[in-house]
Amino acid sequence: MYPWRSLSPRHIQPGYSLPLRCTVFSEDPEDLAWCLTVVHFQATWAPQCSQMNDVMEELAKEHQHTMFVKLEAETVPEVSEKYEIASVPTFLFFKSGQKIDRLDGAHAPELTNKVQRLAVTSGTPGGPVAVGEHPKEDLNERLKRLINAAPCMLFMKGSPQEPRCGFSRQIVALFKEKDVQYSSFDILSDEDVRQGLKTFSNWPTYPQVYVNGELVGGLDIVKELAESGELENTFPKSVTLEHRLKSIINSNPVMLFMKGNKEQAKCGFSRQILEIMNCAGVEYSTFDILEDEEVRQGLKTYSNWPTYPQLYVKGELIGGLDIVKELKESGDLSSVLRGES
């Protein structure tokens, strides 16, 4: 692990690989280098900042040409004021000395999405892509994946902790009152999703609520369901985290919790275990822990296993990459995956 140290922008040159744990003191992030730079305005007393630092470390491993920098917000009040940093964690994204995006709050999936999207614009082979641009043929698939990310998905402005419009605030309050279990996506964090979902769903406004992948509607529809007494039968009720973890673990006889999915692993360990699983000849499902911070942190405690990937067979933890490698080498992997031993 790298020690904490002060790093001035003048020490950063193009192509410089920033250590995962660095802090920039006293200088404006606009002075940073030409490549994509993610600046985390943090505070040491805020536990959610520490959580997001873990996410940044994982992202730094995947995006070698992106700088990830930590800035103690309270030590640089003039910089915090300039960028209107009202709370921590806040993330600013810079390219060629210009601020190109922003994320407020501890939202790991949105941070991951932004880094993946903006990193594409930072001079990858094949030429530049306009900020926020996704290949059109991929957008619908991405929207489908987001809509089905949870049994109940709320697309809103802001987050349940910090709604950024009156309609979003009202629907969050209503869901809380009715004890609705849901996940959310901040449409202000991704213009592609914000505009694309309007066309995809043929619904021009936000918030939008989906249950089991189907559009229910917006605030007015949800209010009507609440007034008629139908809301309780339409939306899933809140469940304990333990119950939710058990449900996911047992949703398939072989469940792999990883960073990414079958189509795209997002860390080296997940990539290796996919290669092994794909050669084993056994059907399995995956869960992307980068898309759900509650599951990511909760499963570590539930399984008493601190790292990912994690493999479960018939609801029982088998282990991580090293265990799977050992089973493959011993010839026992296929029988274990089939629940025969």
C-alpha positions as CSV (number, residue, x, y, z in Angstrom):
1,M,0.0,0.0,0.0
2,Y,1.3,3.4,-0.9
3,P,2.0,5.9,1.9
4,W,0.1,9.2,2.0
5,R,2.1,12.0,0.5
6,S,1.6,15.5,-0.8
7,L,1.7,15.8,-4.5
8,S,1.8,19.1,-6.4
9,P,0.4,19.3,-10.0
10,R,3.9,20.3,-11.2
11,H,5.0,16.8,-10.3
12,I,2.5,15.2,-12.6
13,Q,3.5,14.7,-16.2
14,P,1.5,13.1,-19.1
15,G,1.7,9.4,-18.8
16,Y,2.5,9.5,-15.1
17,S,0.8,6.7,-13.2
18,L,-0.5,8.2,-10.0
19,P,-0.1,6.0,-6.9
20,L,-3.5,4.9,-5.6
21,R,-3.2,6.9,-2.4
22,C,-2.1,10.4,-3.1
23,T,-3.4,13.8,-1.9
24,V,-3.1,17.1,-3.7
25,F,-2.8,20.0,-1.3
26,S,-3.2,23.8,-2.0
27,E,-3.3,23.8,-5.8
28,D,-6.2,24.1,-8.2
29,P,-7.2,20.9,-10.0
30,E,-7.4,22.8,-13.2
31,D,-3.6,22.7,-13.2
32,L,-3.5,18.9,-13.5
33,A,-2.2,17.0,-16.5
34,W,-3.9,16.4,-19.9
35,C,-5.3,13.0,-19.1
36,L,-8.6,12.3,-17.3
37,T,-8.3,13.2,-13.7
38,V,-10.8,12.3,-11.0
39,V,-10.5,14.5,-7.9
40,H,-12.2,13.3,-4.7
41,F,-13.0,16.2,-2.4
42,Q,-13.0,14.3,0.9
43,A,-12.9,14.6,4.7
44,T,-11.0,12.2,7.0
45,W,-13.9,12.2,9.5
46,A,-16.5,11.0,6.9
47,P,-16.8,7.2,6.7
48,Q,-18.5,7.4,3.3
49,C,-15.4,9.0,1.9
50,S,-13.3,6.1,3.1
51,Q,-15.7,3.7,1.3
52,M,-15.5,5.7,-1.9
53,N,-11.7,5.7,-1.7
54,D,-11.8,1.9,-1.8
55,V,-13.9,2.2,-5.0
56,M,-11.3,4.6,-6.5
57,E,-8.5,2.2,-5.7
58,E,-10.3,-0.5,-7.7
59,L,-11.0,1.8,-10.6
60,A,-7.4,3.0,-10.6
61,K,-6.3,-0.6,-11.2
62,E,-8.5,-0.8,-14.3
63,H,-7.9,2.6,-15.7
64,Q,-4.1,2.9,-15.9
65,H,-4.2,6.2,-17.9
66,T,-6.6,8.0,-15.5
67,M,-5.4,9.9,-12.5
68,F,-7.2,9.4,-9.2
69,V,-6.5,12.2,-6.7
70,K,-7.7,12.9,-3.1
71,L,-8.1,16.4,-1.9
72,E,-8.9,17.3,1.7
73,A,-11.7,19.7,1.1
74,E,-11.4,21.6,4.4
75,T,-7.7,22.3,4.0
76,V,-8.3,24.2,0.7
77,P,-11.4,26.4,1.3
78,E,-10.7,28.6,-1.6
79,V,-10.6,25.7,-4.0
80,S,-13.7,24.1,-2.4
81,E,-15.5,27.4,-2.7
82,K,-14.5,27.9,-6.3
83,Y,-16.1,24.5,-7.2
84,E,-19.0,24.9,-4.9
85,I,-18.2,21.9,-2.8
86,A,-21.0,21.9,-0.2
87,S,-20.6,18.3,1.0
88,V,-18.3,15.3,0.9
89,P,-17.7,13.1,-0.9
90,T,-17.8,15.1,-4.1
91,F,-16.0,14.1,-7.3
92,L,-14.9,16.4,-10.1
93,F,-13.6,15.2,-13.4
94,F,-11.0,17.2,-15.3
95,K,-9.5,16.8,-18.8
96,S,-6.9,19.2,-20.3
97,G,-7.4,21.6,-17.4
98,Q,-11.1,21.8,-17.9
99,K,-13.8,20.5,-15.5
100,I,-16.0,18.2,-17.6
101,D,-18.3,16.5,-15.1
102,R,-19.2,16.2,-11.4
103,L,-20.7,13.7,-9.0
104,D,-22.0,14.6,-5.5
105,G,-22.4,11.8,-2.9
106,A,-21.2,8.3,-2.2
107,H,-22.6,6.5,-5.3
108,A,-20.2,3.8,-6.4
109,P,-22.1,2.6,-9.5
110,E,-22.4,6.2,-10.8
111,L,-18.7,6.9,-10.1
112,T,-17.8,3.7,-12.0
113,N,-20.1,4.6,-14.9
114,K,-18.7,8.1,-15.2
115,V,-15.1,6.9,-15.1
116,Q,-15.7,4.3,-17.8
117,R,-17.6,6.8,-20.0
118,L,-15.2,9.7,-19.6
119,A,-12.0,7.5,-19.9
120,V,-13.1,6.6,-23.4
121,T,-12.8,10.3,-24.3
122,S,-9.3,10.6,-23.1
123,G,-7.3,9.6,-26.2
124,T,-7.9,5.9,-26.5
125,P,-6.9,4.1,-29.7
126,G,-9.4,4.8,-32.4
127,G,-9.7,8.5,-31.9
128,P,-11.6,10.7,-29.5
129,V,-15.2,10.4,-28.6
130,A,-17.4,13.3,-27.6
131,V,-17.9,13.6,-23.8
132,G,-21.0,11.5,-22.8
133,E,-21.1,9.6,-26.1
134,H,-21.9,5.9,-26.1
135,P,-22.2,3.7,-29.2
136,K,-25.9,3.9,-30.1
137,E,-26.2,0.2,-30.5
138,D,-25.1,-0.3,-26.9
139,L,-27.4,2.3,-25.2
140,N,-30.6,0.2,-25.2
141,E,-28.7,-2.8,-23.7
142,R,-27.3,-0.5,-21.1
143,L,-30.8,0.9,-20.3
144,K,-32.2,-2.6,-20.0
145,R,-29.5,-3.6,-17.6
146,L,-30.1,-0.5,-15.4
147,I,-33.9,-1.0,-15.5
148,N,-33.5,-4.6,-14.3
149,A,-30.7,-3.9,-11.8
150,A,-33.2,-4.3,-8.9
151,P,-36.9,-5.5,-8.6
152,C,-37.9,-1.8,-8.2
153,M,-35.8,0.9,-9.9
154,L,-36.3,4.6,-9.4
155,F,-34.7,6.9,-12.0
156,M,-34.6,10.3,-10.3
157,K,-32.7,13.6,-10.0
158,G,-30.2,13.1,-7.2
159,S,-30.2,10.2,-4.7
160,P,-32.6,9.1,-2.0
161,Q,-30.3,10.8,0.5
162,E,-30.1,14.0,-1.5
163,P,-33.0,14.5,-3.9
164,R,-32.5,17.3,-6.3
165,C,-36.0,18.2,-7.4
166,G,-39.4,18.4,-5.7
167,F,-40.9,15.5,-7.6
168,S,-38.0,13.2,-6.7
169,R,-38.2,14.3,-3.1
170,Q,-41.9,13.5,-2.9
171,I,-41.5,10.0,-4.4
172,V,-38.7,9.2,-2.0
173,A,-40.8,10.3,0.9
174,L,-43.7,8.2,-0.3
175,F,-41.5,5.1,-0.8
176,K,-40.2,5.6,2.7
177,E,-43.7,6.0,4.2
178,K,-44.9,2.8,2.4
179,D,-41.7,0.8,3.2
180,V,-40.9,0.2,-0.5
181,Q,-37.7,-1.6,-1.3
182,Y,-36.0,0.0,-4.3
183,S,-32.7,1.0,-5.9
184,S,-32.1,4.3,-7.6
185,F,-30.2,5.9,-10.4
186,D,-29.3,9.6,-10.6
187,I,-30.2,10.7,-14.1
188,L,-28.2,14.0,-13.6
189,S,-25.1,11.9,-13.5
190,D,-25.4,10.5,-17.0
191,E,-26.9,12.5,-19.9
192,D,-27.0,9.5,-22.2
193,V,-29.3,7.7,-19.7
194,R,-31.3,10.8,-19.0
195,Q,-32.2,11.4,-22.6
196,G,-32.2,7.8,-23.8
197,L,-34.6,6.5,-21.2
198,K,-37.2,9.1,-22.3
199,T,-37.3,7.5,-25.8
200,F,-36.8,4.0,-24.5
201,S,-39.8,4.2,-22.2
202,N,-41.8,6.7,-24.2
203,W,-42.1,8.7,-21.0
204,P,-40.8,12.3,-21.2
205,T,-40.4,13.3,-17.5
206,Y,-38.7,12.2,-14.3
207,P,-38.9,10.5,-11.9
208,Q,-39.6,7.2,-13.6
209,V,-40.3,3.9,-11.7
210,Y,-39.8,0.4,-13.0
211,V,-40.9,-2.8,-11.3
212,N,-39.5,-6.1,-12.6
213,G,-38.3,-4.3,-15.7
214,E,-41.6,-2.8,-16.6
215,L,-42.4,0.9,-16.5
216,V,-45.0,1.8,-13.8
217,G,-44.9,5.6,-14.4
218,G,-44.0,8.8,-12.6
219,L,-45.0,10.5,-9.3
220,D,-48.7,11.0,-10.3
221,I,-49.1,7.3,-11.0
222,V,-47.4,6.3,-7.8
223,K,-49.6,8.7,-5.8
224,E,-52.7,7.2,-7.5
225,L,-51.5,3.7,-6.6
226,A,-51.0,4.8,-3.0
227,E,-54.5,6.4,-2.7
228,S,-56.2,3.3,-4.2
229,G,-54.4,0.9,-1.9
230,E,-52.7,-0.9,-4.9
231,L,-49.2,0.3,-4.1
232,E,-48.5,-2.4,-1.6
233,N,-49.3,-5.1,-4.1
234,T,-47.3,-3.4,-6.9
235,F,-44.0,-2.7,-5.2
236,P,-41.6,-5.0,-3.3
237,K,-41.5,-4.5,0.4
238,S,-38.3,-3.7,2.2
239,V,-36.4,-6.7,3.4
240,T,-33.4,-7.1,5.6
241,L,-30.0,-7.1,4.0
242,E,-29.4,-10.7,5.2
243,H,-32.6,-11.8,3.5
244,R,-31.7,-10.0,0.3
245,L,-28.2,-11.5,0.3
246,K,-29.6,-15.0,0.8
247,S,-32.1,-14.4,-2.1
248,I,-29.3,-13.3,-4.5
249,I,-27.0,-16.2,-3.4
250,N,-29.8,-18.7,-4.0
251,S,-31.1,-17.2,-7.2
252,N,-29.0,-19.7,-9.2
253,P,-27.4,-23.0,-8.2
254,V,-24.0,-21.5,-9.1
255,M,-23.6,-17.8,-8.3
256,L,-20.4,-15.8,-8.9
257,F,-20.1,-12.4,-7.2
258,M,-17.6,-10.4,-9.2
259,K,-16.5,-7.0,-10.5
260,G,-18.3,-6.8,-13.8
261,N,-20.3,-9.5,-15.5
262,K,-19.9,-12.5,-17.9
263,E,-19.5,-10.2,-20.8
264,Q,-17.0,-7.8,-19.3
265,A,-14.9,-8.4,-16.2
266,K,-13.7,-5.2,-14.4
267,C,-10.7,-6.5,-12.5
268,G,-8.0,-9.0,-13.2
269,F,-9.1,-11.6,-10.5
270,S,-12.7,-11.5,-11.9
271,R,-11.3,-12.0,-15.5
272,Q,-9.3,-15.0,-14.4
273,I,-12.2,-16.7,-12.6
274,L,-14.4,-16.2,-15.6
275,E,-11.9,-17.9,-17.8
276,I,-11.9,-20.9,-15.5
277,M,-15.7,-21.0,-15.1
278,N,-16.3,-20.8,-18.8
279,C,-14.1,-23.9,-19.4
280,A,-15.9,-25.9,-16.6
281,G,-19.0,-26.7,-18.7
282,V,-21.4,-25.7,-15.9
283,E,-24.1,-23.0,-16.1
284,Y,-23.7,-20.1,-13.7
285,S,-24.9,-16.6,-13.0
286,T,-23.0,-13.5,-12.0
287,F,-23.7,-10.5,-9.8
288,D,-21.8,-7.2,-10.4
289,I,-20.9,-5.9,-6.9
290,L,-19.8,-2.6,-8.4
291,E,-23.4,-1.9,-9.2
292,D,-24.6,-2.3,-5.6
293,E,-22.6,-1.0,-2.7
294,E,-24.9,-2.5,-0.1
295,V,-24.3,-6.0,-1.5
296,R,-20.6,-5.3,-2.0
297,Q,-20.0,-4.4,1.7
298,G,-22.7,-6.6,3.2
299,L,-21.6,-9.9,1.6
300,K,-18.1,-9.5,3.0
301,T,-19.6,-9.7,6.5
302,Y,-22.3,-12.2,5.7
303,S,-19.7,-14.7,4.2
304,N,-16.8,-13.7,6.4
305,W,-14.8,-13.4,3.2
306,P,-13.2,-10.0,2.7
307,T,-12.4,-10.0,-1.0
308,Y,-13.9,-10.6,-4.4
309,P,-14.7,-12.6,-6.5
310,Q,-16.8,-15.0,-4.3
311,L,-18.3,-18.2,-5.7
312,Y,-21.4,-19.9,-4.2
313,V,-22.8,-23.4,-5.1
314,K,-26.3,-24.2,-3.8
315,G,-26.2,-21.4,-1.3
316,E,-22.8,-22.4,0.2
317,L,-19.6,-20.3,-0.2
318,I,-16.9,-22.2,-2.1
319,G,-14.3,-19.3,-2.0
320,G,-12.5,-16.9,-4.2
321,L,-10.1,-17.2,-7.1
322,D,-7.3,-19.1,-5.3
323,I,-9.8,-21.8,-4.1
324,V,-11.2,-22.2,-7.6
325,K,-7.7,-22.5,-9.0
326,E,-6.9,-25.2,-6.5
327,L,-10.1,-27.1,-7.4
328,K,-9.3,-26.9,-11.1
329,E,-5.8,-28.2,-10.5
330,S,-7.0,-31.1,-8.4
331,G,-9.7,-32.0,-10.9
332,D,-12.5,-31.4,-8.4
333,L,-13.9,-28.3,-9.8
334,S,-16.6,-29.8,-12.1
335,S,-18.0,-32.0,-9.3
336,V,-18.0,-29.1,-6.8
337,L,-19.9,-26.8,-9.3
338,R,-22.5,-29.6,-9.8
339,G,-22.9,-29.9,-6.0
340,E,-21.6,-33.5,-6.0
341,S,-18.9,-32.9,-3.3
